[in-house]
Amino acid sequence: MIRYSLGLILGFVCAKAVTPYSPKLLTEKYHIHHWMWGTLILCLLLILDIEDDRVIGIFTGIVLEGLSYTNWKIWRDKNGKTDRI
C-alpha cells in the first residue's frame, strides 16, 4: 500500500510538472488528454496481469491529475477550443 501511494503521488506530481510543456494531441474535433492514454495503459496493465503497485500508482496519479482540469473532455467546439464542464 505504501508503494502504491508513493507511486500515485509521484505520477500526480510528474504529470503536473510536465503537462504544461508537453505536446498536445489535438485534431479538429478531439483533444486526447493524458488521462485518456493513462487510462488505456492502466487497462493494458490489468489485461497483462501486471501487479506492480508502483507502476499502477504512477498511472493512477497521472489519470487523477488529468481529471483535475476543467477542460478534461475529449470534444472540441466549432472554434477548436476544448469544451468546458
trRosetta pair geometry for C-beta under 8 A, 3 or more apart (Angstrom, degrees):
i j d omega theta_ij theta_ji phi_ij phi_ji
1 4 5.7 -51 -148 36 34 113
1 5 6.3 34 154 -19 65 107
1 53 7.5 -110 -79 -157 19 149
2 5 5.7 -57 -148 38 31 111
2 6 6.2 29 155 -16 66 107
3 6 5.8 -54 -144 39 30 109
3 7 6.2 33 154 -19 64 108
3 53 4.2 94 95 92 109 123
3 54 4.9 -70 169 -61 102 82
3 57 6.9 -167 131 -5 62 146
4 7 5.7 -58 -149 38 29 113
4 8 6.2 33 152 -24 65 105
4 53 4.0 -83 -62 -178 82 104
4 54 7.1 -120 -85 -73 38 34
4 56 6.5 -26 -124 82 95 102
4 57 4.2 168 -162 -70 50 120
4 60 7.9 20 -173 34 91 142
5 8 5.6 -50 -147 32 31 114
5 9 6.5 29 155 -15 63 104
5 57 6.6 -80 -17 -136 10 140
6 9 5.8 -53 -148 38 32 109
6 10 6.2 33 152 -19 65 109
6 54 7.0 -28 83 -117 97 87
6 57 6.8 64 70 126 50 158
7 10 5.5 -55 -143 39 31 113
7 11 6.1 32 157 -19 66 107
7 53 6.4 176 6 133 141 68
7 54 4.1 166 -75 -154 128 49
7 55 6.8 -65 -151 -12 148 13
7 56 6.9 78 109 69 151 53
7 57 2.5 106 84 81 111 119
7 58 4.5 -78 -177 -41 95 68
7 60 7.6 74 113 40 101 100
7 61 6.8 -159 133 -11 62 124
8 11 5.9 -54 -146 37 27 110
8 12 6.3 25 156 -18 62 109
8 57 4.1 -86 -41 -169 68 91
8 58 7.3 -119 -76 -67 28 25
8 60 5.4 -38 -110 85 91 109
8 61 4.3 150 -165 -63 46 102
8 64 7.5 29 -165 22 97 141
9 12 5.8 -57 -147 37 29 111
9 13 6.1 23 159 -14 66 111
9 57 7.9 -10 14 161 57 117
9 61 6.5 -114 -15 -109 8 143
10 13 6.0 -59 -142 41 26 106
10 14 6.0 23 161 -16 64 112
10 57 7.3 69 41 118 98 107
10 58 5.8 -40 88 -105 104 86
10 61 6.5 145 69 45 51 167
11 14 6.0 -57 -140 40 25 108
11 15 6.1 23 161 -17 63 110
11 57 6.4 -176 -5 130 125 63
11 58 3.8 146 -69 -163 112 46
11 59 6.2 -122 -130 -37 151 14
11 60 6.5 115 69 63 157 54
11 61 2.6 135 78 65 103 116
11 62 4.6 -86 177 -33 108 73
11 64 8.0 91 105 37 112 97
11 65 7.2 -156 129 -6 79 123
12 15 6.0 -60 -148 38 25 108
12 16 6.3 25 155 -20 63 109
12 61 3.7 -101 -36 -171 72 102
12 62 7.3 -139 -77 -62 40 32
12 64 6.1 -35 -96 78 105 108
12 65 4.6 155 -140 -59 66 113
13 16 5.7 -55 -147 36 30 113
13 17 6.3 25 156 -17 64 109
13 61 7.5 -24 8 167 60 137
14 17 5.8 -60 -147 39 30 108
14 18 5.9 9 163 -6 68 116
14 58 7.7 3 35 -155 136 95
14 61 7.7 80 37 112 92 126
14 62 7.5 -38 78 -85 99 90
15 18 6.2 -65 -132 46 26 98
15 19 5.6 41 169 -43 66 109
15 34 6.2 175 -145 114 113 147
15 61 6.6 178 4 127 123 85
15 62 4.5 147 -66 -125 137 66
15 65 4.0 144 90 76 132 151
15 66 6.6 -82 172 -47 143 80
16 19 6.4 -37 -131 14 19 116
16 65 5.5 -121 -55 -152 80 135
18 21 6.1 -86 -164 53 48 98
18 22 5.4 47 150 -41 88 114
19 22 5.9 -54 -131 23 28 112
19 34 6.4 -114 -107 6 100 146
19 65 7.4 -156 -38 135 141 121
19 66 7.7 171 -105 -93 139 75
22 34 7.5 62 82 -67 152 129
24 31 6.9 -26 174 -152 114 94
25 31 7.2 124 86 -165 68 47
25 32 3.8 -34 94 57 126 108
26 30 7.4 178 -152 93 43 56
26 31 5.4 -8 -109 -109 77 74
26 32 7.8 -146 -71 21 33 73
26 76 7.5 70 -154 -63 94 151
26 80 7.9 57 176 -173 128 96
27 30 4.8 25 47 48 107 85
27 31 7.9 -149 31 -68 64 40
27 76 7.9 -170 78 13 62 137
28 76 7.3 -152 147 70 36 135
28 80 7.0 -72 -148 -106 54 89
29 75 6.9 -40 170 -143 77 64
29 76 5.7 -176 -168 44 27 98
30 74 5.4 -17 -147 170 88 88
30 75 7.0 -45 -106 -103 57 34
30 76 6.4 -132 -65 -4 9 103
31 71 7.5 -19 94 151 157 106
31 73 7.6 73 56 97 110 59
31 74 6.2 -170 57 -153 65 40
31 75 7.8 -23 20 67 89 11
31 76 5.6 108 -26 -61 99 104
31 82 4.8 -41 11 -91 156 114
32 36 5.5 -109 -164 66 73 142
32 37 6.8 61 161 -38 108 100
32 74 7.0 24 -91 -132 47 91
33 36 5.1 107 62 -4 71 101
33 66 5.3 134 148 -170 115 123
33 69 7.7 -157 -143 52 140 134
33 72 6.0 -52 -11 -151 176 58
33 74 7.3 -116 1 -89 97 64
34 37 6.1 -55 -148 43 44 99
34 38 5.8 50 152 -25 70 110
34 62 6.0 -99 143 174 110 103
34 65 7.9 -19 91 86 121 100
34 66 4.8 -155 75 -88 82 131
35 38 5.3 -54 -142 40 32 118
35 39 6.3 40 155 -25 65 102
35 62 7.0 178 -99 132 55 73
35 63 4.6 90 -146 -144 82 57
35 64 7.8 146 -118 -15 113 14
35 65 7.5 -166 -77 71 99 60
35 66 2.7 -162 -46 91 101 139
35 67 5.3 114 -122 -45 162 75
35 72 6.5 -3 35 -152 144 106
36 39 5.8 -51 -151 31 29 110
36 40 6.8 29 149 -16 61 103
36 66 7.6 -129 -11 145 58 156
36 74 7.0 81 -78 -88 146 106
37 40 5.3 -47 -149 36 41 116
37 41 6.4 44 151 -20 67 101
38 41 5.8 -53 -150 36 32 110
38 42 6.5 36 150 -20 64 103
38 59 5.1 169 -166 -167 89 82
38 60 8.0 157 161 -80 118 16
38 62 4.1 -166 -113 103 144 114
38 63 4.2 -159 109 -66 130 79
38 66 6.5 172 20 3 137 142
39 42 5.5 -50 -148 34 34 114
39 43 6.5 36 152 -18 65 103
39 63 5.5 97 -63 -114 76 127
40 43 5.7 -53 -150 36 33 112
40 44 6.4 35 150 -20 65 105
41 44 5.4 -51 -147 37 35 115
41 45 6.4 41 152 -22 66 101
41 59 5.3 -134 95 -133 116 143
42 45 5.6 -50 -149 33 33 114
42 46 6.6 34 150 -19 63 104
42 56 7.0 83 -130 -140 89 73
42 59 5.0 179 -69 123 89 132
42 60 6.8 90 -100 -70 134 67
42 63 6.8 -23 -24 -39 140 143
43 46 5.5 -54 -153 35 34 114
43 47 6.4 34 151 -19 67 105
44 47 5.6 -52 -145 36 33 111
44 48 6.1 20 159 -7 67 111
45 48 6.0 -63 -141 48 27 102
45 50 4.5 -82 -158 58 81 112
45 55 6.7 179 -125 123 144 117
45 56 6.2 179 129 -90 154 83
45 59 7.1 171 -9 33 145 156
46 49 7.5 26 178 -76 31 36
46 50 7.9 -73 -55 42 21 74
50 55 6.6 -43 139 84 122 145
50 56 7.7 173 109 -57 90 95
51 56 7.5 -17 -155 -30 35 133
52 55 4.2 57 88 14 113 111
52 56 6.6 163 84 -10 59 87
53 56 5.9 -61 -144 43 30 108
53 57 5.9 33 157 -23 66 111
54 57 5.6 -58 -147 38 27 114
54 58 6.4 31 155 -24 64 104
55 58 5.8 -49 -148 30 31 113
55 59 6.7 18 159 -7 63 105
56 59 6.3 -62 -149 43 30 101
56 60 6.1 32 153 -21 65 111
57 60 5.6 -56 -143 38 30 113
57 61 6.3 33 156 -21 64 105
58 61 5.8 -57 -154 34 28 112
58 62 6.6 29 149 -20 63 104
59 62 5.3 -45 -146 32 40 116
59 63 6.4 41 154 -19 66 102
60 63 5.7 -53 -149 36 33 111
60 64 6.2 30 154 -16 66 108
61 64 5.8 -55 -141 40 30 108
61 65 6.2 32 158 -20 65 107
62 65 6.0 -57 -148 36 26 110
62 66 6.5 26 154 -18 62 109
63 66 5.8 -60 -153 36 30 112
63 67 6.5 23 155 -15 65 109
64 67 5.8 -58 -147 39 32 108
64 68 6.8 44 151 -35 63 100
65 68 5.7 -48 -158 15 35 118
66 69 6.6 -45 -173 12 42 109
66 72 6.4 113 147 -126 76 103
67 72 5.3 54 -129 -129 47 155
68 72 8.0 126 43 -67 23 127
69 72 5.2 141 73 -60 87 83
70 84 5.6 6 146 -146 106 91
70 85 5.7 -111 -164 11 77 105
71 82 4.2 85 -172 100 114 131
71 83 7.4 149 -140 78 76 39
71 84 6.1 -52 -90 -98 74 64
72 85 7.6 23 35 -55 92 107
73 82 6.1 156 67 179 86 97
73 83 5.0 -34 71 67 147 99
73 84 7.9 -163 14 -101 123 9
73 85 7.3 160 -32 -72 114 66
75 82 7.5 120 88 -149 46 63
75 83 5.2 14 87 2 95 126
76 80 5.7 -4 163 -157 132 32
76 81 6.3 158 -160 79 87 23
76 82 5.4 -56 -104 -91 75 47
76 83 6.9 -163 -119 -21 23 76
77 80 7.3 -46 71 19 65 17
77 81 5.4 -9 40 61 104 79
77 82 7.7 101 -1 -179 82 4
77 83 5.7 116 -47 -75 93 78
